Amino acid sequence: MSSAFDSAAIRARAEVAIAVALETGREAARFRRDVNPGTLAVENKGLQDFVTVADRKAEQAIRDGLISRFPDDTFMGEESGGRSGAAGTWVVDPIDGTTNYIRGFRHWGVSIAFVAGGRIEIGVVYDGAEDKVFHAVRGDGAFKDGLAIHAAATVDPANALVILGHSRKTNFDDYLAVSRRLHERGMDYRRTGAAAIDLVRVADGAVDLYYERHLNAWDMLAGALIAKEAGATVVMPATDKLLADGGPVIAHAPGLAGEFAFILDIAGLTA
């Protein structure tokens, strides 16, 4: 399926998305510094699944910033919902890593993707820990504050650092099995709780793998494109399926493909 947008239209949207992500991310950071955590009006959507007034304010700011410039685009946000449209759709997580954000843990960000014709055309992620913006336009490489970034060149598993995510929608035994296999191969691993940030860590070569069995589209689409454009190997279901149901994602340094092939079988993915 081809996109109805030419390169100029995509680039115009990317520029706006970068500016909106930076402004929204910095405002969320200021809000978190200035507010008493006890007044964040935290709501529990499910077990360890939270939303705050900051999430809602950030999503509205992103929606306003994007749709005011591109009123014919549709919008799908984690907090307000929405559906993908026939033309182009913004897919947004206003604060990825909300639990981290609430507790003052540095790993959180803002994730904005633009999808058209069944493909991710734009990915933008604001990194709250570094106050920097990662972005990619399909086919044009990946960037961190405008400087090109690349996935790691790691080939020895004993030198690898990986991040694993876990959703309570999936079997914890699978998570343990993956952790054990990577540990036995000499790899060190982390769990940080912010998928978009974890994916851009693969993109800039800080880690060699990010894998999670189930994510929603707004958690992963922007970071997945950035990782892919940075040269990482990224495997996930088709974009339309992710928009409807979510699913797994694996992104890794290309030199370690053999080490991570077993995860594809666990996740039901095909390279």
N, C-alpha and C positions, 0 to 999 in steps of 0.2 A: 504494500500500500504506500503510495507516494504522499509526500507532504504538500499541502496547498500553499506553503509559505516559501518565498524566495529567500536567498541568503541575506538580503538587506533587511527584510522583515524579521528574520531570526536574530540578526545582529542587533537590531533596534531593541528587541525584547530582552536580549541578553544584557545590554547596557543598563536598561531600566531595572532588571532583576538584581543586578550587582549592587546598584545604588540602594534599592529597597532593602535588600538583605543586610547591607552594612548599617543603614540607618535604623532598621528594626532591631538588629542584634545589639547595637550600642545602646539603644533606648532600653532594651530588656536588661542589659547589664547594669545600666544606671539605676533602673527600678529595683533590681535585686540588691544593689549596694545600699540604697537609700531606705528601703522598707524593712520593717521588723518582720522576720520570717513568720512570726505568729499571726501576722495580718495579711498573709498572701491569699487567704480565702481558698484553701486547698480543698478540692473535691476528690473523692475516691471513686473512680470509674470502675474499679475492679481490684483484685488483689495486686498490690504494688503498681497500680495504674492511676496516676494522678493528673489533675489539670488545675491550673491556677488562673487567677485574674490576669496574670501576665501573659499566659498563653492566648487568652481570648483577645486581649488588647493587641498583641503582636499579630495575630491572624487578621484582625480587622484592618490594621495598618497595612499589612501586605496586600490584602484584597483591594483596599482603596488605592494603593500606589500602583498596582498593576492594571486593574480594570478601568481606572480613570484614564489611563493611556491607551488601553487596548480593549474597548468596551464590547467588542464582538467575541472575545475569548471567554471560555468558561473557566470555572474555578472549583477545585476540589481541595478542601482543607480538613485537617484532622479534627478540628473542633466544630466547624460549622457544617461539615459534610459537603454535599454537592456531587455532581456526576460529570464524567468526561463527556465532551461534546464532539460533534462531527468534524469540527475544524480543529482548533487548538485548545488545550486545557492546561492551566497552571495547577500543579499538584504540590501542596505546601504542608510542611510541618513547621508551625511557627516557633516552637521550642522543642527541638529534638533532645531527649534526655531530661525530661521535666523533673524526674526524681533527683537527678544530680543538681539541677538548677535550684530546686527547693532547698536542698541541704547544703548548698554552697560548694559542691564538688565541681571542679573546673570543666569537666567534659560535657558540654552542651553546645547546641548551635541552632541555626536557622537553615532550613532546607527548602529550596524552591526549584522545581523542575518544570519544564514546558514540554508537553507531549503533543505531537501532531502526526497524523497518518500512521499511528501505531508505533512511532519511534520517539525516543527521548531526544529532543533537539537541543535542549539547554539544561545544564545543571549548575546550580549556584548554592554554595554552603558557606555560611558565616561561622567561623570557629571562635566560640566565646573565650577559649583559653588563650588564644594568641591575638585576638582582635584582628583577624585577617579574613579575607574572602577568597575561597577557592571557586573557580568556575571552569566550565567547558562548554563549547559549542560542538555539536557532532561533526567530526572530521577535521577539527582545527587544533587538537591538542588540549592540554590541561594546564591551568595556571593558578598560582597562589599570589595574590596581590599583583597580578600582571606579569609575574615571572614564571617561565615554563617549569613544570615539575615532571618527574618521571618515577615510575615504580622501581623498586629495588632490584639490583642485579644479583641477589643472593642465589647461590646454587647448592650450598652445603646446609643441610637441615640443622646441623649442630650450631649454626650461626643465626638461625631463624627466630624471629619474634612474631607471634601471632595473637590475634584477638578473636575470641569466640563470643558470640551473643547467645542468649537463651530466652525464648518466649515461653510463658506458662501455657500457651496453646499447644506446645509440643512435648514430647516424651523426654524427661530429664535423663533417662538412661542413654539416649542417643548422644546427648551432650557429654555425658561422662565417657562414653565410648570414644568419641572424637578426642576429648582431652587426653585420655589415656594413650591413644595411639600416637598423638603428637609428642607427648611426654616421653614415650619410649623411644622415639626417633631423635631425642635430644633437643627438642624445641622448647622455648619458654613461651608462656601464654598469659594473657590478661583477659579480663572482662570489664569493660568500662561503662556500658549502659547507654550508649548514644550511637546508633547505627550510622547516621550520616557522617559523624566525626570519625568513626572507625574506618569508613570507606575512604575518606580523604587521607587518613593516615597511610593506607595502602598506596594511594595515588602519589604521595610525596616521598615514599620510600621509608617511612618511619617504621612500618611493620610489613611483614611479608604475606600475611593472610588475614582476611576477615571472612567469617562464616556465621550465618544464622539460619536456622531451619525455617522460621516463619517471621516475616515482616509485612507491614502494610506498605502500600505503594509510596505514601508520602515519606516514610522512613528511609527509603532506599534509592529511589529513582535518580535523584540529583547526584548523590555520592557515587552511584554505580557508573553513571556516565563519566564523571570526573576520573574515576579509577581507570576505566577503559581507555579514555583518551590519554591518560598518562602512561599507557603501555601495559597495564595489568591485564591479566586474564580474568574476565568476568563472565560468570555463567549464572543465568536465572531464567525463569519462565518468560514467555512472551509478555510484552508490555500490557496488552489488553487484558490478559489473564491477571496480571498483578493489580491492575486498576480495579478489577472486579473482586478478587479474592485474596490478594496478597500472596506471599510464597517465599521460597528460600532464595538466598543469594550467596555466592562464593566469589571472592575477588582475591587474587594472589599474584605474587611476583612470578613472571613467566618461567623463570629458571627452576622453579620448584613444582612444576605441573605433575611430575610423577609422584611426588610425595603426597599431593593432595587429591589424587584421583579417587581414592577410596571414599572421600566425602561426597563425591557426586553420586555414588551408589546409595549412600545413606540418605541423601536428600532427594533422590529420585530425579536427578538432573542429568542431562546429556551435554557433553562438551561440544 
